[in-house]
Amino acid sequence: MFFAALMLILLLSALGLGFLTGYLPSFYTAYPIPTVLAVGGILVLAAYLYGNVRPGFIGRLIGYQLLYGFTEQNVYKRFDGIMVDVSAFIHENALQQFREIALEDLEENLKSEVSEEVRRELEGTREKLLKINGEELRRKIHIYGCRRDFTKHLWIVLGEKSIEEYSVPSHRVSFTFPFGFLRRNAAFGVRYDLKGLYKVHPYGKCKVHIFIPILEPGSMEFKAAVNSLGEDERNVLAALGGAITSALKLQSENKALKKEVQAMRKRHDQMTRELSRMAKMLDAARTAARSKVLMPPTEEEARLLGMRSQPQTMFEAIIIIILMQLAFSLLLPKLLGLDPVLCSLLGSVVGIAIYMFWRGRSG
């Protein structure tokens, strides 16, 4: 409500300043159609906001009222606005018409599938409406009006007291455009929404609701329920709540610690398996190192010992011998006139010698 009233004031102030400073006429001269559309949109928004902040009814001002009503669908609906007591302005014929409409609506709801608890409440409400006549109806009910979203709402409250007697005040206030700051009051009860709009003299078409209060703050039962817990009981419950919070925190910490311990055990098992594998590899390397004069090491043992494997050494020896054979068989016959076969044999011998010398230096 505060923001609606604030936006309304800002919109009207902006239009007034634009007209007084000359900006609005100049914009209209340059851009007539967009200016008309913009001003029309601002006026429509201002009318919508004003329709939500003004009562729309003539009567005794109740204040800013909140109604929390439980419906037959086992849900609650909230309605809030500036309420006005219009009970004195409603004719008895209109009250009798509301009674008949309410009875028809209750009969229709009873025919539908509802829970047993809701059915008992509906039947009790129907019995109450059947027992009272027009004159008693005026003493038994209060009628309040409120305007929301361009729609007038009439609230028929079943109770001998005013809605103020069934309301609980709030520590918060609401700013309203016509009345300033108003304190909020909340009432709780059972709510029935009549279908469609009804023509109510002298207010025209209205949306009608029935509200049955279920909470009376001024009653002894309510005060007894509010004051049922003494200071000692409150302190005990507060300590119990703190203990429950500490226990939940300890339980969550224990769960986290258990998960961490399980993860550590899993990592320990992995490290144990890795150490076992490395120990086996170390034993194989030591065995290969001790017995390398008897048999050549395998590829894995040679890798652990930093040695070359037997296939690798044989390949290197063959390459060196072949290269030396080719070199001696091509060069020596031309230089010394020797037989190529003899030169090839000499190349093999030199190649073996070079390989043994190179292997001894690298190994």
BAZA-968861 format. One record per residue (C-alpha): x, y, z; residue number from 1. Coordinates in steps of 0.25 Angstrom, whole numbers. Example, Ala and Ser with C-alpha at 12.3 -4.5 7.8 and 13.67 -1.06 7.14 Angstrom:
BAZA-968861
TORDREN, u, v, w, i
TORDREN, 49, -18, 31, 1
TORDREN, 55, -4, 29, 2
end
This chain:
BAZA-968861
TORDREN, u, v, w, i
TORDREN, 0, 0, 0, 1
TORDREN, 11, 10, 3, 2
TORDREN, 18, 7, -10, 3
TORDREN, 5, 9, -18, 4
TORDREN, 2, 22, -11, 5
TORDREN, 17, 27, -13, 6
TORDREN, 16, 23, -28, 7
TORDREN, 3, 30, -30, 8
TORDREN, 9, 43, -24, 9
TORDREN, 21, 42, -32, 10
TORDREN, 13, 40, -45, 11
TORDREN, 4, 52, -42, 12
TORDREN, 16, 60, -38, 13
TORDREN, 23, 57, -51, 14
TORDREN, 11, 60, -60, 15
TORDREN, 9, 74, -52, 16
TORDREN, 24, 77, -54, 17
TORDREN, 24, 73, -68, 18
TORDREN, 12, 82, -71, 19
TORDREN, 17, 94, -63, 20
TORDREN, 32, 94, -68, 21
TORDREN, 27, 93, -83, 22
TORDREN, 33, 80, -86, 23
TORDREN, 20, 73, -88, 24
TORDREN, 14, 83, -98, 25
TORDREN, 28, 83, -106, 26
TORDREN, 28, 68, -106, 27
TORDREN, 13, 68, -111, 28
TORDREN, 17, 78, -122, 29
TORDREN, 28, 69, -127, 30
TORDREN, 22, 55, -124, 31
TORDREN, 7, 56, -122, 32
TORDREN, 3, 42, -123, 33
TORDREN, 14, 36, -114, 34
TORDREN, 12, 47, -104, 35
TORDREN, -3, 44, -104, 36
TORDREN, -1, 29, -102, 37
TORDREN, 9, 32, -91, 38
TORDREN, 0, 41, -83, 39
TORDREN, -12, 32, -85, 40
TORDREN, -3, 20, -79, 41
TORDREN, 1, 29, -68, 42
TORDREN, -13, 33, -65, 43
TORDREN, -18, 18, -66, 44
TORDREN, -7, 14, -56, 45
TORDREN, -11, 25, -47, 46
TORDREN, -25, 21, -47, 47
TORDREN, -22, 7, -44, 48
TORDREN, -13, 11, -32, 49
TORDREN, -23, 21, -27, 50
TORDREN, -34, 10, -28, 51
TORDREN, -25, 1, -19, 52
TORDREN, -23, 12, -8, 53
TORDREN, -36, 19, -7, 54
TORDREN, -48, 12, 1, 55
TORDREN, -59, 14, -10, 56
TORDREN, -70, 13, 1, 57
TORDREN, -77, 23, 10, 58
TORDREN, -77, 19, 24, 59
TORDREN, -69, 17, 37, 60
TORDREN, -54, 15, 35, 61
TORDREN, -49, 3, 41, 62
TORDREN, -35, 4, 37, 63
TORDREN, -25, -5, 29, 64
TORDREN, -30, -19, 31, 65
TORDREN, -24, -32, 27, 66
TORDREN, -34, -44, 26, 67
TORDREN, -28, -58, 26, 68
TORDREN, -39, -68, 22, 69
TORDREN, -39, -83, 22, 70
TORDREN, -47, -88, 10, 71
TORDREN, -54, -101, 7, 72
TORDREN, -42, -106, -1, 73
TORDREN, -34, -106, 12, 74
TORDREN, -25, -94, 8, 75
TORDREN, -25, -80, 13, 76
TORDREN, -26, -67, 5, 77
TORDREN, -22, -54, 9, 78
TORDREN, -29, -41, 7, 79
TORDREN, -24, -27, 11, 80
TORDREN, -29, -13, 9, 81
TORDREN, -36, -1, 15, 82
TORDREN, -49, -6, 21, 83
TORDREN, -61, 3, 23, 84
TORDREN, -73, -1, 32, 85
TORDREN, -85, 0, 23, 86
TORDREN, -95, -8, 31, 87
TORDREN, -104, 4, 34, 88
TORDREN, -105, 6, 19, 89
TORDREN, -110, -8, 14, 90
TORDREN, -125, -10, 14, 91
TORDREN, -131, -22, 20, 92
TORDREN, -136, -27, 7, 93
TORDREN, -122, -27, 2, 94
TORDREN, -118, -35, 15, 95
TORDREN, -129, -45, 12, 96
TORDREN, -124, -47, -2, 97
TORDREN, -110, -49, 3, 98
TORDREN, -115, -60, 12, 99
TORDREN, -122, -67, 1, 100
TORDREN, -110, -66, -8, 101
TORDREN, -101, -71, 3, 102
TORDREN, -111, -83, 6, 103
TORDREN, -111, -87, -9, 104
TORDREN, -95, -86, -9, 105
TORDREN, -95, -95, 3, 106
TORDREN, -104, -105, -3, 107
TORDREN, -96, -106, -15, 108
TORDREN, -83, -108, -7, 109
TORDREN, -89, -119, 1, 110
TORDREN, -93, -126, -12, 111
TORDREN, -78, -126, -16, 112
TORDREN, -67, -136, -11, 113
TORDREN, -62, -130, 2, 114
TORDREN, -55, -135, 15, 115
TORDREN, -64, -139, 27, 116
TORDREN, -58, -127, 35, 117
TORDREN, -62, -117, 24, 118
TORDREN, -75, -123, 22, 119
TORDREN, -78, -122, 37, 120
TORDREN, -74, -107, 37, 121
TORDREN, -83, -105, 25, 122
TORDREN, -95, -111, 31, 123
TORDREN, -93, -103, 44, 124
TORDREN, -92, -90, 36, 125
TORDREN, -105, -94, 28, 126
TORDREN, -112, -97, 41, 127
TORDREN, -109, -84, 47, 128
TORDREN, -114, -77, 34, 129
TORDREN, -127, -84, 34, 130
TORDREN, -130, -80, 48, 131
TORDREN, -129, -65, 47, 132
TORDREN, -138, -56, 40, 133
TORDREN, -136, -42, 34, 134
TORDREN, -136, -34, 47, 135
TORDREN, -127, -44, 54, 136
TORDREN, -118, -44, 42, 137
TORDREN, -115, -29, 44, 138
TORDREN, -112, -32, 59, 139
TORDREN, -103, -44, 56, 140
TORDREN, -95, -39, 44, 141
TORDREN, -86, -27, 41, 142
TORDREN, -84, -23, 26, 143
TORDREN, -71, -16, 22, 144
TORDREN, -67, -10, 8, 145
TORDREN, -53, -9, 1, 146
TORDREN, -49, -6, -13, 147
TORDREN, -38, -14, -20, 148
TORDREN, -34, -14, -34, 149
TORDREN, -46, -6, -39, 150
TORDREN, -55, -16, -32, 151
TORDREN, -63, -13, -20, 152
TORDREN, -63, -24, -9, 153
TORDREN, -74, -26, 1, 154
TORDREN, -70, -35, 13, 155
TORDREN, -81, -40, 22, 156
TORDREN, -76, -44, 35, 157
TORDREN, -84, -54, 44, 158
TORDREN, -83, -49, 58, 159
TORDREN, -89, -40, 68, 160
TORDREN, -77, -32, 70, 161
TORDREN, -69, -23, 61, 162
TORDREN, -58, -28, 52, 163
TORDREN, -49, -20, 61, 164
TORDREN, -52, -29, 73, 165
TORDREN, -48, -41, 65, 166
TORDREN, -35, -35, 60, 167
TORDREN, -21, -35, 65, 168
TORDREN, -13, -22, 64, 169
TORDREN, 1, -22, 57, 170
TORDREN, 14, -15, 60, 171
TORDREN, 14, -10, 46, 172
TORDREN, 7, 1, 39, 173
TORDREN, 3, 4, 25, 174
TORDREN, 3, 17, 18, 175
TORDREN, -10, 21, 11, 176
TORDREN, -12, 32, 1, 177
TORDREN, -24, 38, 7, 178
TORDREN, -22, 35, 22, 179
TORDREN, -7, 34, 24, 180
TORDREN, -2, 24, 33, 181
TORDREN, -11, 13, 38, 182
TORDREN, -8, 1, 47, 183
TORDREN, -11, -12, 42, 184
TORDREN, -21, -22, 48, 185
TORDREN, -22, -36, 45, 186
TORDREN, -34, -46, 47, 187
TORDREN, -35, -61, 45, 188
TORDREN, -47, -69, 41, 189
TORDREN, -54, -77, 31, 190
TORDREN, -57, -71, 17, 191
TORDREN, -67, -73, 6, 192
TORDREN, -66, -66, -7, 193
TORDREN, -79, -64, -15, 194
TORDREN, -79, -66, -30, 195
TORDREN, -80, -55, -39, 196
TORDREN, -84, -40, -36, 197
TORDREN, -97, -36, -29, 198
TORDREN, -104, -22, -31, 199
TORDREN, -105, -16, -17, 200
TORDREN, -112, -3, -15, 201
TORDREN, -106, 8, -14, 202
TORDREN, -92, 3, -18, 203
TORDREN, -95, -5, -31, 204
TORDREN, -88, -18, -35, 205
TORDREN, -80, -24, -24, 206
TORDREN, -72, -36, -21, 207
TORDREN, -78, -43, -8, 208
TORDREN, -71, -51, 2, 209
TORDREN, -75, -57, 15, 210
TORDREN, -65, -57, 27, 211
TORDREN, -67, -65, 40, 212
TORDREN, -57, -61, 51, 213
TORDREN, -51, -73, 59, 214
TORDREN, -42, -65, 67, 215
TORDREN, -46, -55, 78, 216
TORDREN, -34, -48, 84, 217
TORDREN, -42, -42, 96, 218
TORDREN, -47, -55, 101, 219
TORDREN, -42, -62, 113, 220
TORDREN, -39, -75, 105, 221
TORDREN, -30, -67, 96, 222
TORDREN, -23, -60, 107, 223
TORDREN, -22, -73, 115, 224
TORDREN, -15, -79, 102, 225
TORDREN, -6, -68, 100, 226
TORDREN, -2, -68, 115, 227
TORDREN, -2, -83, 116, 228
TORDREN, 14, -84, 117, 229
TORDREN, 20, -77, 128, 230
TORDREN, 34, -71, 129, 231
TORDREN, 40, -84, 134, 232
TORDREN, 34, -93, 123, 233
TORDREN, 39, -83, 113, 234
TORDREN, 53, -84, 118, 235
TORDREN, 52, -99, 118, 236
TORDREN, 47, -100, 104, 237
TORDREN, 58, -90, 100, 238
TORDREN, 69, -98, 106, 239
TORDREN, 63, -111, 100, 240
TORDREN, 63, -104, 86, 241
TORDREN, 77, -100, 88, 242
TORDREN, 81, -114, 92, 243
TORDREN, 74, -120, 80, 244
TORDREN, 81, -110, 71, 245
TORDREN, 95, -115, 78, 246
TORDREN, 91, -129, 76, 247
TORDREN, 88, -127, 61, 248
TORDREN, 101, -120, 59, 249
TORDREN, 109, -131, 66, 250
TORDREN, 101, -142, 58, 251
TORDREN, 105, -134, 45, 252
TORDREN, 119, -133, 49, 253
TORDREN, 120, -148, 53, 254
TORDREN, 115, -151, 39, 255
TORDREN, 125, -142, 33, 256
TORDREN, 136, -149, 41, 257
TORDREN, 132, -163, 38, 258
TORDREN, 132, -159, 23, 259
TORDREN, 146, -154, 24, 260
TORDREN, 151, -166, 32, 261
TORDREN, 145, -175, 21, 262
TORDREN, 152, -167, 11, 263
TORDREN, 165, -168, 19, 264
TORDREN, 164, -183, 20, 265
TORDREN, 162, -184, 5, 266
TORDREN, 174, -176, 2, 267
TORDREN, 182, -184, 12, 268
TORDREN, 178, -197, 5, 269
TORDREN, 182, -191, -8, 270
TORDREN, 196, -187, -3, 271
TORDREN, 197, -201, 3, 272
TORDREN, 195, -207, -10, 273
TORDREN, 204, -198, -17, 274
TORDREN, 215, -200, -7, 275
TORDREN, 213, -215, -9, 276
TORDREN, 215, -214, -24, 277
TORDREN, 227, -205, -22, 278
TORDREN, 233, -215, -13, 279
TORDREN, 231, -227, -23, 280
TORDREN, 238, -218, -33, 281
TORDREN, 250, -215, -24, 282
TORDREN, 251, -230, -21, 283
TORDREN, 251, -233, -36, 284
TORDREN, 262, -222, -39, 285
TORDREN, 271, -227, -27, 286
TORDREN, 270, -241, -33, 287
TORDREN, 273, -237, -47, 288
TORDREN, 285, -229, -42, 289
TORDREN, 291, -240, -34, 290
TORDREN, 289, -250, -46, 291
TORDREN, 292, -241, -58, 292
TORDREN, 305, -249, -61, 293
TORDREN, 298, -262, -63, 294
TORDREN, 285, -258, -71, 295
TORDREN, 281, -245, -77, 296
TORDREN, 271, -236, -70, 297
TORDREN, 257, -235, -75, 298
TORDREN, 251, -222, -81, 299
TORDREN, 245, -218, -67, 300
TORDREN, 257, -222, -59, 301
TORDREN, 266, -214, -69, 302
TORDREN, 257, -202, -68, 303
TORDREN, 258, -202, -53, 304
TORDREN, 273, -204, -53, 305
TORDREN, 275, -193, -64, 306
TORDREN, 281, -204, -73, 307
TORDREN, 277, -207, -88, 308
TORDREN, 270, -220, -91, 309
TORDREN, 275, -231, -99, 310
TORDREN, 268, -229, -112, 311
TORDREN, 272, -214, -111, 312
TORDREN, 287, -218, -109, 313
TORDREN, 286, -228, -120, 314
TORDREN, 280, -219, -130, 315
TORDREN, 291, -208, -127, 316
TORDREN, 302, -219, -129, 317
TORDREN, 297, -223, -142, 318
TORDREN, 296, -209, -147, 319
TORDREN, 310, -206, -143, 320
TORDREN, 316, -219, -149, 321
TORDREN, 308, -217, -162, 322
TORDREN, 313, -202, -163, 323
TORDREN, 327, -206, -161, 324
TORDREN, 326, -217, -171, 325
TORDREN, 321, -208, -182, 326
TORDREN, 331, -198, -179, 327
TORDREN, 343, -207, -179, 328
TORDREN, 338, -215, -192, 329
TORDREN, 336, -202, -199, 330
TORDREN, 349, -194, -195, 331
TORDREN, 360, -204, -192, 332
TORDREN, 360, -211, -206, 333
TORDREN, 362, -198, -213, 334
TORDREN, 372, -193, -203, 335
TORDREN, 380, -205, -200, 336
TORDREN, 376, -215, -211, 337
TORDREN, 371, -226, -202, 338
TORDREN, 360, -236, -204, 339
TORDREN, 346, -231, -201, 340
TORDREN, 343, -243, -193, 341
TORDREN, 355, -241, -184, 342
TORDREN, 352, -227, -183, 343
TORDREN, 337, -230, -179, 344
TORDREN, 343, -240, -168, 345
TORDREN, 352, -229, -163, 346
TORDREN, 341, -220, -162, 347
TORDREN, 333, -230, -154, 348
TORDREN, 344, -231, -144, 349
TORDREN, 346, -216, -143, 350
TORDREN, 331, -214, -141, 351
TORDREN, 330, -224, -130, 352
TORDREN, 342, -218, -123, 353
TORDREN, 336, -204, -124, 354
TORDREN, 322, -209, -119, 355
TORDREN, 329, -216, -107, 356
TORDREN, 337, -203, -104, 357
TORDREN, 325, -194, -105, 358
TORDREN, 316, -204, -97, 359
TORDREN, 327, -204, -86, 360
TORDREN, 328, -189, -86, 361
TORDREN, 312, -187, -85, 362
TORDREN, 309, -199, -76, 363
end
